[in-house]
């Protein structure tokens, strides 16, 4: 009589259940079941999960184990009666067929984490057909960060995800895991889900099988309303007018920041400032770092005065980390300390925490670009500002506009005041 036993040979968590299939004296073979469990949950003697195992694990894996066992017996009855050779290779093929996995096919064509790793590895030499540029190491690292998150999720849930497992049920469980276990913000969860959808789309384009639930409108996540600080023109003037003649470190970062404020450039482009062409009235950037756009920016009078002060020598480049550290010192010196709503990373949890902080603590290199867009918004046509910032879509541009609630309230109050003045004028004219 044919018999099947399941056991965990490896003791690491998770481990794959090993299948031993034997019949009489001549048939005794082994294969991996591809079912990942915690070996501490499995009783080899009882051939089932231990009584204290989480009921959810039992409900999820017991039907799978039983169905696999029945399929092996069914195939054995057919193939043995035909005289086929029953060995470990046969058993592996039965398991693969059970999972609809062709024999010998690479893991990355079936399983999600290996697919991401393979895609990341190929990206090291891949060229973006839209921009014509090679994929940046930072982007490839983002791919692998997502892969690590998937593998962590698999280990906790005791599963190994196939590409076809990326469906609405996965979405529900994974977003819950990121929110409750990892304490991620809604914005970071939305970015991860968006990236995962991109991987599945790539798998589909490669002709691999996917679950079309990933294309549902429900397969998304609502990101947090962004809280990004910007500096008003008067605050920028405070920074510009500071005397750092005795502090080269702060003088340098202040000048870099002012150039960023009046050019709307990203920090990645400011770090390439020595490659810009400074004409009499404009700055020409042959190719921006992120979008590859060619832009020409008029020189603001504060930028011109900085260049004159430095005998047309540009500020020297520093790392983004030092930039963000030093510019907070500059803003503190300028007295920009109004309590402002924002997010600051807690070093103990490595997560951003919303709260009210002195405004100088919220300033970073990106504040310059947001300040440029916000201070010009409403004073210049949107397409004019976008031509300088390099934004390709109006929706992306609008994310940079950061008018505070206080300013909205002031605008409404001013409007009401103007309406009252008009009413009073009409009343006086009518009385006369």
MINULO-716591 format. One record per residue (C-alpha): chain; x, y, z; residue in one letter. Coordinates in pm, 1 decimal. Example, Ala and Ser with C-alpha at 12.3 -4.5 7.8 and 13.67 -1.06 7.14 Angstrom:
+-------+----------+----------+----------+-----+
: chain :     east :    north :       up : res :
+-------+----------+----------+----------+-----+
:     A :   1230.0 :   -450.0 :    780.0 :   A :
:     A :   1367.0 :   -106.0 :    714.0 :   S :
+-------+----------+----------+----------+-----+
END
This chain:
+-------+----------+----------+----------+-----+
: chain :     east :    north :       up : res :
+-------+----------+----------+----------+-----+
:     A :      0.0 :      0.0 :      0.0 :   X :
:     A :    133.5 :    341.9 :    -99.3 :   X :
:     A :    211.4 :    577.6 :    190.1 :   X :
:     A :    300.8 :    944.3 :    222.5 :   X :
:     A :    476.7 :   1115.7 :    509.4 :   X :
:     A :    548.7 :   1485.4 :    553.7 :   X :
:     A :    842.5 :   1611.2 :    760.0 :   X :
:     A :   1056.9 :   1919.4 :    811.8 :   X :
:     A :   1421.6 :   1826.5 :    750.8 :   X :
:     A :   1549.6 :   2179.4 :    812.0 :   X :
:     A :   1475.2 :   2345.0 :   1143.7 :   X :
:     A :   1487.1 :   2706.5 :   1028.1 :   X :
:     A :   1163.0 :   2905.1 :   1013.8 :   X :
:     A :   1007.9 :   2883.8 :    760.6 :   X :
:     A :   1098.6 :   2542.2 :    623.8 :   X :
:     A :    950.0 :   2344.7 :    338.0 :   X :
:     A :    761.1 :   2028.3 :    418.1 :   X :
:     A :    947.3 :   1734.2 :    268.3 :   X :
:     A :    741.4 :   1456.7 :    106.6 :   X :
:     A :    841.2 :   1093.6 :    142.0 :   X :
:     A :    641.8 :    859.5 :    -84.3 :   X :
:     A :    693.5 :    483.2 :    -58.4 :   X :
:     A :    526.6 :    162.7 :   -178.2 :   X :
:     A :    650.1 :   -185.7 :   -104.7 :   X :
:     A :   1025.0 :   -247.1 :   -104.4 :   X :
:     A :   1114.1 :    -94.4 :   -439.0 :   X :
:     A :    959.8 :    252.2 :   -428.6 :   X :
:     A :   1089.0 :    509.2 :   -180.8 :   X :
:     A :   1129.6 :    866.0 :   -306.4 :   X :
:     A :   1141.1 :   1222.7 :   -179.6 :   X :
:     A :   1052.0 :   1570.9 :   -302.0 :   X :
:     A :    988.3 :   1921.6 :   -171.4 :   X :
:     A :    623.7 :   2013.9 :   -123.5 :   X :
:     A :    690.2 :   2392.9 :   -157.7 :   X :
:     A :    467.4 :   2437.4 :    148.6 :   X :
:     A :    648.0 :   2662.3 :    395.6 :   X :
:     A :    566.4 :   2627.0 :    765.5 :   X :
:     A :    723.8 :   2675.1 :   1106.2 :   X :
:     A :    878.9 :   2332.6 :   1182.8 :   X :
:     A :    787.4 :   2378.4 :   1548.5 :   X :
:     A :    420.8 :   2364.7 :   1445.5 :   X :
:     A :    445.3 :   2024.8 :   1274.2 :   X :
:     A :    421.5 :   1684.5 :   1442.5 :   X :
:     A :    592.3 :   1420.5 :   1229.0 :   X :
:     A :    458.8 :   1148.6 :   1455.6 :   X :
:     A :     95.1 :   1257.7 :   1422.7 :   X :
:     A :    143.7 :   1376.6 :   1061.5 :   X :
:     A :    -42.8 :   1696.0 :   1127.9 :   X :
:     A :    -11.7 :   2033.6 :   1294.6 :   X :
:     A :     30.2 :   2031.1 :   1669.0 :   X :
:     A :   -283.1 :   2108.1 :   1874.2 :   X :
:     A :   -153.9 :   2449.1 :   1990.5 :   X :
:     A :    -86.4 :   2573.4 :   1634.5 :   X :
:     A :   -271.4 :   2888.2 :   1533.3 :   X :
:     A :   -613.1 :   2787.2 :   1392.5 :   X :
:     A :   -564.1 :   3023.4 :   1096.6 :   X :
:     A :   -251.2 :   2832.1 :    993.6 :   X :
:     A :   -437.5 :   2501.7 :   1019.3 :   X :
:     A :   -729.9 :   2631.6 :    814.8 :   X :
:     A :   -497.1 :   2763.1 :    547.0 :   X :
:     A :   -256.9 :   2469.5 :    510.8 :   X :
:     A :   -454.8 :   2156.8 :    601.7 :   X :
:     A :   -667.4 :   2163.2 :    280.9 :   X :
:     A :   -353.9 :   2226.5 :     72.1 :   X :
:     A :   -163.8 :   1934.9 :    229.5 :   X :
:     A :   -462.3 :   1702.5 :    195.6 :   X :
:     A :   -523.3 :   1798.1 :   -168.6 :   X :
:     A :   -156.2 :   1748.9 :   -252.9 :   X :
:     A :   -157.3 :   1410.5 :    -82.1 :   X :
:     A :   -468.3 :   1299.8 :   -273.9 :   X :
:     A :   -317.1 :   1417.3 :   -602.2 :   X :
:     A :      0.0 :   1213.8 :   -545.3 :   X :
:     A :   -203.1 :    899.5 :   -473.3 :   X :
:     A :   -425.0 :    962.4 :   -776.9 :   X :
:     A :   -127.5 :   1004.8 :  -1010.9 :   X :
:     A :     47.5 :    700.9 :   -863.4 :   X :
:     A :   -254.4 :    478.6 :   -929.2 :   X :
:     A :   -260.7 :    587.5 :  -1292.7 :   X :
:     A :    114.3 :    592.2 :  -1366.8 :   X :
:     A :    204.7 :    275.0 :  -1174.8 :   X :
:     A :    -60.2 :     77.1 :  -1360.1 :   X :
:     A :     90.5 :    201.8 :  -1689.1 :   X :
:     A :    435.1 :     79.9 :  -1588.8 :   X :
:     A :    588.5 :    427.4 :  -1547.7 :   X :
:     A :    902.0 :    463.9 :  -1338.6 :   X :
:     A :    811.3 :    591.9 :   -994.0 :   X :
:     A :   1106.2 :    778.1 :   -840.7 :   X :
:     A :   1195.5 :   1117.2 :   -690.6 :   X :
:     A :   1191.4 :   1281.9 :  -1032.9 :   X :
:     A :    837.5 :   1152.2 :  -1088.6 :   X :
:     A :    728.9 :   1277.7 :   -747.1 :   X :
:     A :    874.9 :   1626.7 :   -812.8 :   X :
:     A :    687.1 :   1643.9 :  -1142.7 :   X :
:     A :    358.9 :   1550.8 :   -973.4 :   X :
:     A :    413.0 :   1829.7 :   -718.0 :   X :
:     A :    499.7 :   2082.0 :   -989.0 :   X :
:     A :    197.5 :   1982.3 :  -1194.7 :   X :
:     A :    -19.1 :   2019.3 :   -886.1 :   X :
:     A :     95.7 :   2381.8 :   -861.3 :   X :
:     A :     65.8 :   2420.1 :  -1241.1 :   X :
:     A :    439.5 :   2470.8 :  -1246.2 :   X :
:     A :    614.7 :   2326.0 :  -1556.1 :   X :
:     A :    912.4 :   2107.7 :  -1468.6 :   X :
:     A :   1246.4 :   2289.7 :  -1481.7 :   X :
:     A :   1097.6 :   2640.3 :  -1505.1 :   X :
:     A :   1294.3 :   2909.2 :  -1323.1 :   X :
:     A :   1170.1 :   3030.6 :   -984.5 :   X :
:     A :   1142.2 :   3392.2 :  -1102.6 :   X :
:     A :    876.3 :   3295.1 :  -1356.9 :   X :
:     A :    656.6 :   3154.8 :  -1081.3 :   X :
:     A :    738.2 :   3320.4 :   -749.0 :   X :
:     A :    707.7 :   3692.2 :   -679.0 :   X :
:     A :   1019.0 :   3768.1 :   -471.2 :   X :
:     A :   1254.3 :   3592.7 :   -718.3 :   X :
:     A :   1081.4 :   3781.2 :  -1001.4 :   X :
:     A :   1160.3 :   4113.9 :   -832.4 :   X :
:     A :   1522.1 :   4010.4 :   -771.4 :   X :
:     A :   1562.8 :   3900.8 :  -1133.5 :   X :
:     A :   1408.2 :   4228.8 :  -1252.7 :   X :
:     A :   1642.4 :   4428.2 :  -1025.2 :   X :
:     A :   1945.9 :   4238.2 :  -1150.2 :   X :
:     A :   1849.8 :   4291.2 :  -1515.1 :   X :
:     A :   1793.0 :   4661.0 :  -1438.7 :   X :
:     A :   2162.5 :   4702.8 :  -1360.7 :   X :
:     A :   2226.6 :   4702.6 :  -1736.4 :   X :
:     A :   1881.0 :   4808.9 :  -1854.8 :   X :
:     A :   1813.4 :   5140.1 :  -2027.5 :   X :
:     A :   1488.5 :   5329.4 :  -1970.7 :   X :
:     A :   1339.2 :   5350.0 :  -2319.2 :   X :
:     A :   1156.3 :   5673.6 :  -2234.6 :   X :
:     A :   1450.1 :   5873.7 :  -2093.7 :   X :
:     A :   1731.0 :   5690.2 :  -2270.3 :   X :
:     A :   1918.8 :   5662.9 :  -1938.7 :   X :
:     A :   2041.3 :   5359.0 :  -1747.5 :   X :
:     A :   1843.1 :   5269.0 :  -1437.1 :   X :
:     A :   1993.2 :   5445.1 :  -1136.1 :   X :
:     A :   2140.3 :   5243.6 :   -844.8 :   X :
:     A :   1895.4 :   5421.9 :   -614.2 :   X :
:     A :   1598.0 :   5289.5 :   -814.8 :   X :
:     A :   1742.0 :   4936.6 :   -813.2 :   X :
:     A :   1784.2 :   4960.0 :   -436.7 :   X :
:     A :   1414.6 :   5053.0 :   -408.7 :   X :
:     A :   1328.5 :   4734.9 :   -600.2 :   X :
:     A :   1527.6 :   4524.7 :   -356.1 :   X :
:     A :   1375.6 :   4704.0 :    -56.3 :   X :
:     A :   1031.0 :   4596.2 :   -178.1 :   X :
:     A :   1161.3 :   4242.2 :   -232.4 :   X :
:     A :   1290.7 :   4233.3 :    126.7 :   X :
:     A :    951.4 :   4348.7 :    253.0 :   X :
:     A :    780.7 :   4071.4 :     54.7 :   X :
:     A :   1019.1 :   3811.4 :    197.3 :   X :
:     A :    963.0 :   3939.8 :    552.7 :   X :
:     A :    588.0 :   3917.7 :    494.3 :   X :
:     A :    625.6 :   3561.4 :    360.5 :   X :
:     A :    820.9 :   3456.4 :    667.2 :   X :
:     A :    563.6 :   3597.4 :    908.8 :   X :
:     A :    266.1 :   3455.4 :    716.2 :   X :
:     A :    444.0 :   3122.2 :    650.3 :   X :
:     A :    382.3 :   3138.8 :    275.7 :   X :
:     A :    577.4 :   3166.0 :    -45.5 :   X :
:     A :    400.3 :   3401.5 :   -280.0 :   X :
:     A :    359.7 :   3320.2 :   -645.7 :   X :
:     A :    305.7 :   3599.0 :   -897.5 :   X :
:     A :    -54.3 :   3481.9 :   -929.9 :   X :
:     A :    -98.2 :   3526.9 :   -553.0 :   X :
:     A :    -75.0 :   3904.8 :   -589.4 :   X :
:     A :   -447.9 :   3967.5 :   -566.5 :   X :
:     A :   -694.6 :   4161.2 :   -352.1 :   X :
:     A :   -657.2 :   3918.6 :    -62.3 :   X :
:     A :   -279.6 :   3973.2 :    -68.3 :   X :
:     A :   -343.2 :   4349.1 :    -87.6 :   X :
:     A :   -559.0 :   4334.4 :    226.2 :   X :
:     A :   -307.0 :   4129.6 :    423.5 :   X :
:     A :      4.6 :   4311.3 :    302.8 :   X :
:     A :   -128.1 :   4662.9 :    364.5 :   X :
:     A :   -239.8 :   4551.7 :    711.4 :   X :
:     A :    109.4 :   4411.0 :    774.5 :   X :
:     A :    278.0 :   4735.5 :    663.9 :   X :
:     A :     41.9 :   4947.1 :    872.9 :   X :
:     A :     21.3 :   4745.1 :   1194.9 :   X :
:     A :    349.9 :   4551.3 :   1203.1 :   X :
:     A :    588.0 :   4789.0 :   1026.5 :   X :
:     A :    412.7 :   5111.6 :   1135.7 :   X :
:     A :    449.2 :   5259.5 :    786.4 :   X :
:     A :    276.0 :   5582.3 :    690.1 :   X :
:     A :     -9.6 :   5572.2 :    439.9 :   X :
:     A :    209.5 :   5751.5 :    187.0 :   X :
:     A :    483.9 :   5489.1 :    208.7 :   X :
:     A :    227.9 :   5207.9 :    184.3 :   X :
:     A :     79.2 :   5370.4 :   -128.0 :   X :
:     A :    425.2 :   5391.8 :   -285.7 :   X :
:     A :    491.5 :   5024.2 :   -211.1 :   X :
:     A :    156.4 :   4911.7 :   -353.3 :   X :
:     A :    214.2 :   5122.5 :   -663.8 :   X :
:     A :    558.1 :   4963.7 :   -713.0 :   X :
:     A :    415.2 :   4615.0 :   -665.5 :   X :
:     A :    151.8 :   4686.6 :   -931.7 :   X :
:     A :    436.1 :   4790.7 :  -1159.5 :   X :
:     A :    614.8 :   4458.4 :  -1104.8 :   X :
:     A :    298.6 :   4261.3 :  -1185.3 :   X :
:     A :    245.9 :   4471.1 :  -1499.3 :   X :
:     A :    601.5 :   4388.2 :  -1603.7 :   X :
:     A :    536.7 :   4018.5 :  -1539.5 :   X :
:     A :    228.5 :   4036.9 :  -1761.7 :   X :
:     A :    429.4 :   4203.0 :  -2038.8 :   X :
:     A :    679.4 :   3918.4 :  -2014.6 :   X :
:     A :    398.2 :   3674.1 :  -2084.2 :   X :
:     A :    382.5 :   3535.3 :  -1729.8 :   X :
:     A :     56.4 :   3440.4 :  -1562.6 :   X :
:     A :    -87.0 :   3701.6 :  -1324.1 :   X :
:     A :   -404.9 :   3748.9 :  -1122.8 :   X :
:     A :   -611.3 :   4024.9 :  -1285.3 :   X :
:     A :   -744.5 :   4139.0 :   -949.9 :   X :
:     A :   -427.0 :   4348.0 :   -931.6 :   X :
:     A :   -579.8 :   4567.2 :  -1203.4 :   X :
:     A :   -881.6 :   4645.2 :   -985.1 :   X :
:     A :   -938.2 :   5002.3 :   -868.0 :   X :
:     A :   -938.7 :   4859.7 :   -515.3 :   X :
:     A :   -574.7 :   4755.4 :   -551.0 :   X :
:     A :   -441.3 :   5088.8 :   -426.7 :   X :
:     A :   -400.5 :   5282.4 :   -102.9 :   X :
:     A :   -487.3 :   5633.2 :      2.5 :   X :
:     A :   -175.4 :   5828.4 :     86.9 :   X :
:     A :   -157.7 :   6086.4 :    362.3 :   X :
:     A :   -223.8 :   6448.2 :    280.3 :   X :
:     A :    133.1 :   6578.2 :    245.6 :   X :
:     A :    261.3 :   6824.4 :    503.8 :   X :
:     A :    548.6 :   7007.1 :    343.1 :   X :
:     A :    698.0 :   7330.7 :    465.1 :   X :
:     A :    784.2 :   7626.1 :    246.8 :   X :
:     A :    936.3 :   7966.3 :    315.2 :   X :
:     A :    766.2 :   8294.5 :    235.8 :   X :
:     A :    949.0 :   8572.2 :     51.0 :   X :
:     A :    998.1 :   8763.8 :    376.6 :   X :
:     A :   1151.8 :   8455.5 :    541.3 :   X :
:     A :   1379.9 :   8405.3 :    241.7 :   X :
:     A :   1491.9 :   8767.7 :    279.2 :   X :
:     A :   1576.9 :   8702.0 :    645.5 :   X :
:     A :   1800.5 :   8414.2 :    541.0 :   X :
:     A :   1958.1 :   8608.2 :    256.3 :   X :
:     A :   2041.2 :   8907.6 :    478.0 :   X :
:     A :   2223.1 :   8705.9 :    746.1 :   X :
:     A :   2591.2 :   8790.3 :    786.5 :   X :
:     A :   2795.7 :   8470.9 :    780.8 :   X :
:     A :   3124.6 :   8634.5 :    683.8 :   X :
:     A :   3282.9 :   8466.9 :    986.8 :   X :
:     A :   3132.1 :   8124.5 :    919.9 :   X :
:     A :   3221.4 :   7978.8 :    579.9 :   X :
:     A :   3025.6 :   7657.9 :    644.1 :   X :
:     A :   2691.3 :   7834.1 :    698.6 :   X :
:     A :   2766.6 :   8102.6 :    439.8 :   X :
:     A :   2819.1 :   7832.4 :    178.6 :   X :
:     A :   2499.7 :   7638.1 :    253.0 :   X :
:     A :   2296.1 :   7960.6 :    276.2 :   X :
:     A :   2417.1 :   8066.4 :    -69.8 :   X :
:     A :   2339.9 :   7722.2 :   -214.2 :   X :
:     A :   1993.0 :   7737.0 :    -59.4 :   X :
:     A :   1919.5 :   8085.6 :   -198.5 :   X :
:     A :   2022.6 :   7965.5 :   -544.7 :   X :
:     A :   1782.2 :   7671.8 :   -500.7 :   X :
:     A :   1502.7 :   7901.5 :   -381.1 :   X :
:     A :   1522.9 :   8121.0 :   -692.1 :   X :
:     A :   1584.8 :   7844.8 :   -947.2 :   X :
:     A :   1343.7 :   7575.3 :   -825.6 :   X :
:     A :   1609.7 :   7307.6 :   -875.0 :   X :
:     A :   1623.1 :   6972.5 :   -700.8 :   X :
:     A :   1917.5 :   6900.9 :   -471.9 :   X :
:     A :   2040.6 :   6644.3 :   -726.0 :   X :
:     A :   2079.1 :   6929.5 :   -974.8 :   X :
:     A :   2223.7 :   7178.6 :   -727.3 :   X :
:     A :   2500.0 :   6925.7 :   -661.7 :   X :
:     A :   2591.7 :   6961.6 :  -1030.8 :   X :
:     A :   2600.8 :   7339.4 :  -1015.8 :   X :
:     A :   2955.2 :   7355.6 :  -1151.7 :   X :
:     A :   2833.1 :   7213.1 :  -1483.8 :   X :
:     A :   2574.7 :   7489.7 :  -1536.1 :   X :
:     A :   2625.6 :   7767.2 :  -1787.0 :   X :
:     A :   2584.6 :   8107.2 :  -1619.5 :   X :
:     A :   2512.1 :   8371.2 :  -1883.0 :   X :
:     A :   2459.5 :   8738.7 :  -1818.4 :   X :
:     A :   2087.6 :   8701.5 :  -1748.1 :   X :
:     A :   2019.4 :   8329.5 :  -1716.6 :   X :
:     A :   2137.8 :   7988.6 :  -1604.5 :   X :
:     A :   2132.7 :   7712.1 :  -1866.8 :   X :
:     A :   2110.0 :   7349.5 :  -1752.1 :   X :
:     A :   2169.6 :   7112.6 :  -2037.5 :   X :
:     A :   2004.8 :   6815.5 :  -1866.8 :   X :
:     A :   1833.9 :   6787.0 :  -1528.7 :   X :
:     A :   1924.3 :   6481.3 :  -1324.2 :   X :
:     A :   1576.3 :   6331.7 :  -1276.9 :   X :
:     A :   1387.9 :   6415.5 :  -1596.0 :   X :
:     A :   1666.7 :   6489.6 :  -1843.0 :   X :
:     A :   1494.1 :   6816.7 :  -1935.0 :   X :
:     A :   1686.3 :   7111.3 :  -2080.8 :   X :
:     A :   1589.2 :   7431.8 :  -1902.1 :   X :
:     A :   1696.2 :   7795.6 :  -1888.4 :   X :
:     A :   1630.0 :   7996.5 :  -1572.2 :   X :
:     A :   1653.3 :   8376.0 :  -1535.6 :   X :
:     A :   1899.3 :   8492.1 :  -1269.6 :   X :
:     A :   1728.8 :   8644.1 :   -965.1 :   X :
:     A :   1891.6 :   8954.1 :   -815.2 :   X :
:     A :   1978.2 :   8767.3 :   -492.4 :   X :
:     A :   2155.7 :   8498.7 :   -695.0 :   X :
:     A :   2336.7 :   8765.2 :   -893.5 :   X :
:     A :   2456.7 :   8935.4 :   -572.8 :   X :
:     A :   2577.8 :   8602.5 :   -434.2 :   X :
:     A :   2783.8 :   8545.4 :   -748.7 :   X :
:     A :   2922.5 :   8898.2 :   -726.3 :   X :
:     A :   3011.6 :   8849.4 :   -359.1 :   X :
:     A :   3196.2 :   8528.9 :   -450.8 :   X :
:     A :   3376.2 :   8685.7 :   -749.7 :   X :
:     A :   3166.3 :   8461.8 :   -976.7 :   X :
:     A :   3289.7 :   8153.3 :   -790.8 :   X :
:     A :   3008.2 :   7912.0 :   -713.0 :   X :
:     A :   2943.6 :   7772.1 :   -364.2 :   X :
:     A :   3116.2 :   7438.6 :   -312.5 :   X :
:     A :   2909.0 :   7120.7 :   -315.8 :   X :
:     A :   2823.0 :   6929.7 :      1.1 :   X :
:     A :   2627.0 :   6610.6 :     64.0 :   X :
:     A :   2249.6 :   6623.5 :     98.4 :   X :
:     A :   2279.0 :   6503.7 :    458.7 :   X :
:     A :   2509.8 :   6791.6 :    553.2 :   X :
:     A :   2298.2 :   7035.4 :    351.3 :   X :
:     A :   1986.6 :   6941.9 :    549.0 :   X :
:     A :   2175.6 :   6961.4 :    877.6 :   X :
:     A :   2339.2 :   7299.2 :    811.1 :   X :
:     A :   2034.7 :   7474.5 :    659.5 :   X :
:     A :   1843.8 :   7413.9 :    983.6 :   X :
:     A :   2118.3 :   7604.4 :   1165.9 :   X :
:     A :   2086.2 :   7887.6 :    915.4 :   X :
:     A :   1708.8 :   7912.7 :    958.4 :   X :
:     A :   1742.8 :   7902.9 :   1335.3 :   X :
:     A :   1988.1 :   8195.3 :   1314.6 :   X :
:     A :   1729.7 :   8378.2 :   1101.3 :   X :
:     A :   1470.3 :   8338.8 :   1377.2 :   X :
:     A :   1240.6 :   8118.3 :   1170.1 :   X :
:     A :   1100.7 :   7937.4 :   1471.6 :   X :
:     A :    722.2 :   7970.6 :   1447.4 :   X :
:     A :    554.2 :   7648.3 :   1566.6 :   X :
:     A :    454.6 :   7471.2 :   1245.1 :   X :
:     A :    277.0 :   7144.3 :   1165.8 :   X :
:     A :    509.7 :   6893.1 :   1007.9 :   X :
:     A :    673.5 :   6550.6 :   1020.3 :   X :
:     A :   1005.4 :   6473.7 :   1187.0 :   X :
:     A :   1168.0 :   6130.1 :   1197.1 :   X :
:     A :   1194.8 :   5976.2 :   1541.3 :   X :
:     A :   1546.6 :   5823.3 :   1561.8 :   X :
:     A :   1424.6 :   5553.4 :   1801.3 :   X :
:     A :   1146.4 :   5423.7 :   1574.6 :   X :
:     A :   1291.9 :   5544.1 :   1241.2 :   X :
:     A :    941.0 :   5666.7 :   1155.9 :   X :
:     A :    818.4 :   6019.2 :   1090.1 :   X :
:     A :    592.5 :   6163.6 :   1356.3 :   X :
:     A :    339.4 :   6438.9 :   1292.3 :   X :
:     A :    339.8 :   6731.3 :   1532.3 :   X :
:     A :    410.3 :   7100.2 :   1582.7 :   X :
:     A :    778.3 :   7189.3 :   1570.8 :   X :
:     A :    986.6 :   7508.5 :   1543.8 :   X :
:     A :    979.9 :   7577.4 :   1170.4 :   X :
:     A :   1359.2 :   7571.4 :   1125.9 :   X :
:     A :   1357.2 :   7201.3 :   1221.3 :   X :
:     A :   1134.2 :   7125.9 :    919.8 :   X :
:     A :   1354.5 :   7294.3 :    658.9 :   X :
:     A :   1548.2 :   7076.6 :    412.7 :   X :
:     A :   1697.9 :   7099.9 :     66.5 :   X :
:     A :   1357.1 :   7028.1 :    -88.3 :   X :
:     A :   1206.5 :   7330.5 :     86.6 :   X :
:     A :   1384.2 :   7551.6 :   -167.1 :   X :
:     A :   1207.0 :   7394.7 :   -464.5 :   X :
:     A :    866.5 :   7399.5 :   -294.7 :   X :
:     A :    918.1 :   7762.2 :   -194.5 :   X :
:     A :    999.2 :   7856.9 :   -553.9 :   X :
:     A :    677.9 :   7698.7 :   -686.9 :   X :
:     A :    455.3 :   7827.6 :   -405.0 :   X :
:     A :    580.7 :   8187.8 :   -402.5 :   X :
:     A :    532.2 :   8222.3 :   -777.4 :   X :
:     A :    197.3 :   8041.5 :   -789.2 :   X :
:     A :    -82.6 :   8286.6 :   -867.3 :   X :
:     A :    163.1 :   8556.0 :   -973.4 :   X :
:     A :    281.8 :   8379.4 :  -1287.8 :   X :
:     A :     99.3 :   8140.6 :  -1522.9 :   X :
:     A :    133.3 :   7779.0 :  -1412.5 :   X :
:     A :    295.2 :   7673.6 :  -1739.6 :   X :
:     A :    559.3 :   7943.3 :  -1695.3 :   X :
:     A :    654.9 :   7810.3 :  -1351.0 :   X :
:     A :    644.9 :   7451.4 :  -1479.9 :   X :
:     A :    881.1 :   7543.0 :  -1761.8 :   X :
:     A :   1139.3 :   7634.7 :  -1497.4 :   X :
:     A :   1071.4 :   7356.7 :  -1245.4 :   X :
:     A :   1060.9 :   7099.7 :  -1525.7 :   X :
:     A :    726.6 :   6948.0 :  -1420.8 :   X :
:     A :    565.8 :   6755.7 :  -1705.0 :   X :
:     A :    214.1 :   6734.7 :  -1561.4 :   X :
:     A :     -1.3 :   6992.5 :  -1387.5 :   X :
:     A :   -110.1 :   6740.2 :  -1122.3 :   X :
:     A :    251.5 :   6680.5 :  -1019.8 :   X :
:     A :    317.5 :   7053.7 :  -1016.9 :   X :
:     A :     20.3 :   7120.8 :   -788.6 :   X :
:     A :    166.4 :   6886.3 :   -526.1 :   X :
:     A :    444.5 :   7140.6 :   -481.4 :   X :
:     A :    208.4 :   7427.7 :   -402.1 :   X :
:     A :    204.1 :   7469.0 :    -25.0 :   X :
:     A :    -14.6 :   7759.6 :     84.2 :   X :
:     A :    -74.4 :   7740.2 :    458.0 :   X :
:     A :   -419.3 :   7731.0 :    619.5 :   X :
:     A :   -335.9 :   8059.9 :    789.8 :   X :
:     A :   -279.2 :   8224.3 :    451.9 :   X :
:     A :   -605.6 :   8082.0 :    316.1 :   X :
:     A :   -786.9 :   8225.8 :    618.5 :   X :
:     A :   -620.6 :   8563.9 :    564.2 :   X :
:     A :   -726.6 :   8561.4 :    197.7 :   X :
:     A :  -1089.2 :   8484.9 :    292.4 :   X :
:     A :  -1086.5 :   8753.7 :    563.1 :   X :
:     A :   -943.7 :   9005.2 :    315.4 :   X :
:     A :  -1211.6 :   8913.9 :     61.2 :   X :
:     A :  -1489.3 :   8959.5 :    318.3 :   X :
:     A :  -1340.8 :   9292.4 :    421.5 :   X :
:     A :  -1341.7 :   9408.5 :     59.7 :   X :
:     A :  -1703.3 :   9298.1 :     21.7 :   X :
:     A :  -1801.8 :   9494.0 :    334.4 :   X :
:     A :  -1627.2 :   9805.5 :    201.0 :   X :
:     A :  -1817.0 :   9777.5 :   -127.5 :   X :
:     A :  -2150.1 :   9745.0 :     57.9 :   X :
:     A :  -2072.0 :  10050.4 :    272.2 :   X :
:     A :  -1979.5 :  10254.0 :    -34.7 :   X :
:     A :  -2309.6 :  10161.5 :   -203.8 :   X :
:     A :  -2502.7 :  10249.4 :    113.8 :   X :
:     A :  -2339.8 :  10594.6 :    139.1 :   X :
:     A :  -2399.0 :  10671.3 :   -228.6 :   X :
:     A :  -2763.8 :  10570.6 :   -199.2 :   X :
:     A :  -2812.8 :  10789.0 :    111.0 :   X :
:     A :  -2671.4 :  11097.1 :    -64.1 :   X :
+-------+----------+----------+----------+-----+
END
